[in-house]
Amino acid sequence: MHPIHFDLLLTSEGWRRDVTVAVAGGRVSALVPGRSPGAPSHRIGVPGLPNLHSHAFQRGMAGLTETRGAGPDSFWSWRDVMYRFALAMTPDDVEAVASELYVEMLEAGFTRVGEFHYLHHAPDGHPYDDVAEMGTRIAAAAGTAGIGLTLLPVFYARAGFDGAPAGGGQRRFACDLDRYAALLAGSERAIAGLDGANLGVAPHSLRAAAPGELGAVAAMAGGRPVHIHVAEQVKEVEDCMAQRGARPVAWLLDHAPVDAHWCLIHATHMTDAECAALAARGAVAGLCPVTEANLGDGIFDAPRFRDAGGRFGVGSDSNVAIDAAGELRQLEYSQRLARRARNVLAPPGGSTGEALFTAALAGGAAALGQAGAGLAAGAPADIVSLDADHPALAGHGPATVLDAWVFGAGTALVDAVWTRGIQQVAGGRHRHRDVVRRRFAASMARLAG
């Protein structure tokens, strides 16, 4: 872990010129003016962006659900295809697909991932000899790629709000509370050797966890991150109202200890009152703009949540496309389409790209249990170098660099990436890209056969 010099660096206190990042133990030990002896020099550096919500195995499905069925397609028809794909995967497949995904995330500018992991069991629904076998494969993939990992084992017990047991296509996900406790303990062991990795809990959704089960899983968190899908679909809102007499976010806030440790994934369909109440609790809204657009979920009301003091981060969710800048771009563009306006999420006179990036950096770090966000002494040395020679950056200075990345070039601008001070990407290519890609291709050939 060597010092790294940047001509221009986005720190937690703003842009700085001619600065060296000193690294010790995987963290920034100091930001030193000038170029330290022996430090390699790069032109433009920014903090790595957290990806707060991923289902790794779904990267293998990208492009397989874009053919229209006999009738109207929706999230629910997509889910049927996802179940069939999930039932075919072996542990080797999961590790191969996750490794490829995490390599792609690093090449796109994501440096940490929240893996919302629910593909637990063998295809017949029985646990593997090691109940956390699949979580161990996720940890191995993160280790191969070198990406930071927050592993979020999922509790999934119910088929819907009526409380019917999970079954059928959900059999690889389903747990009772005792098995989930064992999964959590096994997951702790799985990440023990990964530098900087941590663990959280993830009740899948209100429809997949009965009220008592939700409370029990939340109690297992012990101050660690708690992630849950909520209010993603209109049908989900309608079913929750019919079965529990309240909208999902309102019900959750009334019946669970939601606080700053919680991340509510999607939270797309909220009333003004729900939006204000969620912001007041300090929870993070986990937005997945590309997936939400792909699935036709709806549009999160980001300005209303921001104006209420709410925090948000972004995730790649179904992993249909991997692009850190692209998630931010889709978030802003969805707001522009909904309001027929431009630069919706920027402050007056401010950069939209920088406003999106800094908000997602802080919200994502909080959701994944990271202490501090951005580049400052004590923060993880997770850094992305942007290619200053790319045409998209010609003529740009600090005021518009992030606009050029988010709205102009996306992944093509990512030149080098470090996680915890170790360089994983150089010249836009991950150091293990070729071997990881061969393994991924072999798994996909088998799954398609």
C-alpha positions, -999 to 999 in steps of 0.1 A, spaced: 0 0 0 19 30 -14 11 67 -12 -8 80 -42 -5 115 -56 -33 134 -74 -32 167 -92 -68 172 -82 -86 152 -55 -122 153 -41 -118 151 -4 -144 152 24 -137 190 26 -140 196 -12 -116 196 -41 -78 199 -34 -49 203 -58 -15 186 -56 -21 162 -27 -7 128 -17 -29 102 -1 -9 84 26 -23 49 34 -18 27 65 -38 -4 74 -62 1 45 -72 36 56 -62 71 47 -36 81 73 -31 117 60 -37 139 30 -3 155 24 3 187 3 26 180 -27 39 148 -41 56 124 -16 88 106 -28 79 75 -48 42 82 -50 27 74 -84 9 104 -98 -26 105 -112 -46 135 -125 -81 134 -110 -92 113 -80 -126 109 -63 -138 86 -35 -151 52 -45 -189 50 -45 -208 25 -23 -233 2 -40 -258 -3 -12 -280 -30 -28 -271 -60 -50 -284 -94 -58 -252 -109 -73 -267 -140 -89 -291 -119 -110 -261 -106 -130 -263 -138 -149 -299 -130 -160 -291 -97 -177 -308 -96 -211 -328 -128 -204 -360 -110 -194 -365 -85 -222 -388 -105 -244 -425 -97 -239 -448 -125 -228 -483 -132 -241 -498 -105 -219 -486 -73 -201 -452 -78 -183 -445 -65 -148 -423 -70 -118 -443 -102 -110 -438 -118 -144 -401 -109 -142 -400 -125 -107 -411 -159 -121 -382 -159 -145 -358 -150 -117 -371 -179 -96 -364 -204 -124 -329 -190 -130 -321 -191 -92 -332 -228 -90 -306 -238 -116 -275 -223 -99 -249 -243 -81 -225 -228 -55 -198 -227 -82 -221 -208 -104 -229 -183 -77 -192 -177 -70 -184 -173 -107 -212 -149 -114 -205 -128 -83 -168 -126 -91 -176 -113 -125 -201 -88 -111 -177 -75 -85 -150 -71 -111 -174 -51 -132 -184 -30 -102 -148 -20 -95 -142 -11 -132 -173 11 -130 -163 30 -99 -181 11 -71 -157 1 -43 -180 -14 -17 -211 -35 -21 -241 -43 1 -249 -79 -9 -286 -86 -1 -280 -123 -2 -310 -146 -3 -300 -176 -24 -292 -198 5 -301 -235 1 -298 -264 -23 -323 -266 -52 -346 -289 -32 -348 -263 -4 -326 -283 21 -297 -265 36 -261 -273 25 -239 -291 51 -225 -256 58 -257 -236 61 -238 -205 49 -223 -222 19 -237 -197 -5 -227 -167 17 -192 -182 18 -191 -182 -20 -202 -145 -20 -173 -137 4 -149 -157 -18 -160 -137 -48 -155 -104 -30 -121 -115 -19 -111 -124 -55 -123 -91 -68 -110 -70 -39 -143 -52 -34 -154 -41 1 -183 -63 13 -212 -57 36 -229 -91 36 -267 -89 43 -281 -124 48 -318 -124 40 -346 -137 62 -374 -150 40 -402 -171 55 -436 -161 39 -451 -161 4 -472 -130 10 -489 -107 34 -514 -134 43 -486 -152 61 -486 -184 39 -453 -202 42 -427 -196 14 -426 -224 -10 -422 -234 -47 -398 -210 -64 -389 -195 -30 -376 -228 -15 -340 -218 -18 -346 -186 1 -368 -198 30 -357 -199 66 -373 -201 100 -357 -180 128 -335 -208 141 -320 -215 107 -316 -178 101 -296 -174 133 -274 -202 121 -270 -185 87 -260 -153 104 -234 -171 125 -221 -189 94 -219 -156 75 -199 -140 103 -174 -169 98 -174 -165 60 -163 -128 61 -138 -132 89 -108 -132 66 -119 -103 44 -103 -70 53 -129 -44 61 -159 -67 56 -189 -64 79 -223 -80 84 -259 -68 86 -294 -84 87 -320 -82 60 -356 -91 65 -366 -94 28 -398 -75 29 -430 -71 49 -446 -97 27 -418 -122 34 -416 -118 72 -445 -119 96 -446 -91 122 -431 -112 150 -404 -125 127 -395 -90 116 -391 -80 152 -369 -110 160 -346 -104 130 -343 -67 137 -332 -76 173 -304 -98 159 -289 -68 143 -272 -56 175 -264 -21 160 -254 -35 126 -271 -24 93 -307 -35 87 -319 -36 51 -355 -43 39 -374 -40 6 -404 -18 10 -431 -1 -11 -414 -10 -44 -446 -19 -62 -482 -5 -62 -495 -40 -57 -474 -44 -26 -489 -12 -12 -524 -24 -20 -518 -59 -5 -503 -43 27 -533 -20 31 -557 -49 26 -539 -73 51 -524 -49 77 -546 -18 73 -517 6 65 -493 15 38 -460 -4 39 -437 25 50 -462 37 76 -467 2 90 -430 -3 92 -424 29 110 -452 21 135 -441 -14 142 -403 -16 139 -374 3 155 -364 21 123 -334 44 129 -302 55 113 -290 19 111 -318 10 87 -319 12 49 -353 10 32 -347 -3 -3 -368 14 -30 -394 31 -8 -408 42 -41 -445 47 -33 -448 70 -2 -472 97 9 -460 131 20 -464 120 56 -445 87 51 -417 106 34 -413 131 62 -416 104 89 -389 83 72 -365 112 69 -371 121 105 -360 86 116 -326 91 99 -329 59 78 -314 58 43 -335 53 12 -318 27 -9 -325 38 -45 -319 15 -75 -328 37 -104 -317 15 -133 -334 -16 -119 -365 4 -109 -367 17 -145 -361 -18 -159 -389 -33 -138 -413 -5 -143 -416 1 -105 -422 39 -105 -403 70 -96 -391 79 -62 -399 114 -52 -363 124 -45 -367 162 -41 -395 158 -15 -374 133 5 -343 155 3 -362 186 13 -374 167 44 -338 160 53 -337 125 41 -306 106 31 -302 83 1 -277 60 -16 -278 40 -48 -275 3 -57 -275 -18 -88 -300 -43 -74 -308 -68 -103 -275 -58 -119 -289 -55 -154 -262 -29 -160 -232 -19 -139 -224 17 -139 -219 39 -108 -224 71 -128 -253 56 -147 -273 50 -115 -269 87 -105 -278 98 -141 -309 77 -141 -320 90 -108 -317 126 -120 -333 119 -154 -363 102 -138 -369 134 -118 -366 155 -149 -391 134 -167 -416 135 -138 -413 172 -134 -405 184 -169 -375 203 -154 -338 202 -155 -311 200 -127 -338 189 -103 -315 176 -75 -289 204 -76 -289 233 -51 -293 267 -66 -261 276 -86 -246 241 -78 -234 211 -98 -260 184 -103 -233 157 -107 -216 167 -75 -249 170 -55 -258 135 -66 -224 120 -60 -218 135 -25 -253 126 -13 -250 90 -25 -215 87 -11 -227 97 24 -259 78 23 -243 47 9 -215 47 35 -241 50 63 -263 22 50 -233 -2 47 -220 6 82 -189 25 72 -175 50 95 -172 82 76 -176 90 39 -152 105 15 -115 109 16 -102 121 50 -78 108 76 -93 76 90 -116 68 61 -111 37 39 -86 43 11 -112 36 -16 -103 58 -45 -113 61 -82 -90 79 -107 -107 94 -137 -91 96 -171 -82 132 -175 -72 126 -212 -107 114 -221 -125 138 -245 -154 140 -220 -131 159 -196 -116 183 -221 -119 218 -207 -134 207 -174 -123 219 -139 -134 210 -104 -168 227 -108 -179 203 -136 -157 172 -134 -185 151 -118 -211 164 -142 -189 152 -171 -186 118 -154 -223 113 -145 -238 129 -176 -211 126 -202 -190 95 -202 -199 71 -173 -178 40 -170 -155 50 -198 -139 76 -175 -128 51 -148 -91 47 -152 -78 32 -119 -94 20 -87 -80 13 -52 -98 -5 -24 -82 -1 11 -52 13 -6 -46 -17 -30 -49 -11 -67 -75 -33 -83 -80 -16 -116 -54 0 -140 -61 14 -174 -98 6 -169 -91 -32 -165 -93 -52 -133 -62 -71 -126 -81 -105 -125 -105 -97 -153 -94 -124 -177 -94 -154 -153 -127 -143 -137 -144 -138 -171 -134 -173 -183 -150 -188 -152 -181 -167 -156 -185 -177 -193 -182 -214 -184 -210 -211 -158 -232 -192 -182 -227 -218 -209 -238 -245 -185 -268 -225 -172 -279 -218 -208 -275 -255 -218 
